[in-house]
Every structure is written in C-alpha cells, then in structure tokens.
Amino acid sequence: MSDKLKKFWAPMKEGFNKEHFIMNFMGALGIIPCGWISRELDNLWVGFGVLILWWALVVLFYLSYRYLKNK
C-alpha cells in the first residue's frame, strides 16, 4: 500500500513544469465560484472554504490522472 501512495504523490515531487502551471491556473480559477458564493451567503469564511475545496479537488484530479496514466 505504501508503494502505491508514493507512486500517487510522485508527480508533486517533480520540478515545476507545464502541467503544474496548468494545475495551478485551474486552481486559481476557483476564485470565481469563491467570490460568488461569499457574496451570496455574505460570509467570507465560507468563500475561503470553497476556494480550498476547489484547489484540493483540482490537485486530486491531477494526481489521479497522472497515477492512472503511468499505471
């Protein structure tokens, strides 16, 4: 199990490359739903939570894609 986890997280240990740039750009686009939700609910902290959740999902999808691609 440990080897699978190491293989799963391996793309994050690489140097910064074009794929990391795309992942960070997609994560930064999370500010759009974050701003909309925080204005609708009138709560900045919920907006920050949505931004963190968005970024975590982008990273999870990226790592899953790389893991399945290299399998």
N, C-alpha and C positions, 0 to 999 in steps of 0.2 A: 504493500500500500504506500509506503514511504517513497518508493521509486516513482510511482505514478504521480504523487504530489510534486516531487522535484521536477519531473518532466512537465507537469502542468504549469508551474511557476517559472520555468526556464526562460521563456521569451521576455520576461520582465528584467532578467539579469543581463540581457544583451545591451550593447551600446545604443544610444539614441539613433533611430533610423526613421525612414519614411513612414513605416507602419505605426511607429509610436507617435509620430506627428499627427497622423490621421486619427488615431485613437484619442489623443488629447484634444484635437479640434472637435471631434464628435462629443466628447465630454463637456467641452466649453459651450456647446450649443444648448446644454441643459439650462443655461441661464434664462432662456426664453420661457419654458414652462415654469421655471422657478419664479420669475418675475410676475407672470400671470397669476399663479396660484397665491403668491404672497399678497398681491393686490386684491384678489377676490376674497380671500379669507382675512385680510387686514392683519396678518401675522407674519413678521419677518422670519421668525424661527422655523415655521413650517416651510417657508421657501428655502431656507438653508438645508433643511432635512431632505427636501425634494431634490436639491442640487447634488447632495452627497449620494442619495439613492440612484440618481441618474448616472453619475460618474461611476459608481460601483457596478451598475448593470453594463455599462459600456466596456469596462475592463473585464468583467466576467465573460461577456460575449466574445471579446477579442481573444482572451486566453483559451476559451473553449474552441474557437475557430482554429487557433494555432495548434492546440493539442490534437484535435481530430485531423487536421491537415498533415501533421507529422507522424501520425499513428501508423 
